[in-house]
Amino acid sequence: MDQTQARALLAGERARLERLLRAEAGQPQAADLGDDVDDADRRDTEQTGTAVEQLLRARLAALERAEARLAAGSYGRSLRSGRPIPEERLA
């Protein structure tokens, strides 16, 4: 995969993750749900929101590492073996 294509794919994924993080930040917080929701539902909402945000932030961190490898010229190679990764997996 050439660097231009890799940059475009990574930029698209970055935009998607940032959009999801913004949407997650806009979700009602458990404390904002009011009397219509009992404590168990509040805890469930809070824990689910926290888990989703942690997952998105972990994916964003992985994307940032991929961008750093692209800038260093090592993107597309296995971190363990150094061998090229098939293009299907990179996409």
C-alpha positions in Angstrom: 0.0 0.0 0.0 1.5 3.4 -0.9 1.8 6.2 1.6 -0.9 8.3 0.0 -3.4 5.6 0.3 -2.4 4.7 3.8 -2.6 8.4 4.9 -6.1 8.6 3.4 -7.3 5.5 5.2 -5.8 6.6 8.5 -7.3 10.1 8.1 -10.7 8.6 7.4 -10.5 6.4 10.4 -9.3 9.3 12.6 -12.3 11.4 11.5 -14.7 8.5 12.2 -13.2 7.9 15.7 -13.2 11.6 16.6 -16.9 11.8 15.4 -17.8 8.9 17.6 -16.0 10.4 20.6 -17.8 13.7 20.1 -21.1 11.8 19.9 -20.3 9.9 23.1 -19.5 13.1 24.9 -22.9 14.4 23.8 -24.8 11.5 25.3 -26.7 12.1 28.5 -24.8 11.4 31.6 -26.2 8.9 34.1 -26.9 11.8 36.6 -28.8 13.6 33.9 -31.4 10.9 33.4 -33.5 12.0 36.3 -36.3 10.1 38.1 -37.4 8.1 35.1 -34.5 5.8 35.6 -33.6 3.7 38.6 -30.2 3.4 40.1 -29.4 0.2 38.3 -30.2 1.8 34.9 -28.1 4.8 35.9 -25.1 2.6 36.7 -25.5 0.6 33.6 -25.7 3.7 31.4 -22.6 5.1 33.2 -20.6 1.9 32.8 -21.5 1.4 29.2 -20.6 5.0 28.4 -17.3 4.6 30.1 -16.5 1.3 28.3 -17.4 2.8 24.9 -15.2 5.9 25.5 -12.3 3.7 26.7 -12.6 1.6 23.6 -12.7 4.6 21.3 -9.7 6.2 23.0 -7.7 2.9 22.8 -8.5 2.7 19.0 -7.5 6.3 18.6 -4.2 5.6 20.4 -3.6 2.6 18.1 -4.3 4.9 15.1 -1.8 7.5 16.4 0.8 4.7 16.6 0.0 3.7 13.0 0.4 7.3 11.9 3.8 7.5 13.7 4.9 4.3 11.9 3.8 5.8 8.6 5.8 9.0 9.3 8.8 6.8 10.2 8.5 4.7 7.1 7.8 1.5 8.9 4.0 1.4 8.4 2.9 -1.9 6.7 5.4 -4.1 8.4 4.8 -6.4 11.3 6.0 -5.1 14.6 7.1 -8.6 15.7 8.7 -10.0 12.6 9.4 -6.9 10.4 7.8 -8.7 7.4 5.3 -6.9 5.2 1.7 -7.1 6.2 -0.7 -8.1 3.3 -2.5 -5.1 1.9 -5.9 -6.7 2.6 -5.2 -6.5 6.3 -3.9 -3.0 6.1 -7.1 -1.7 4.5 
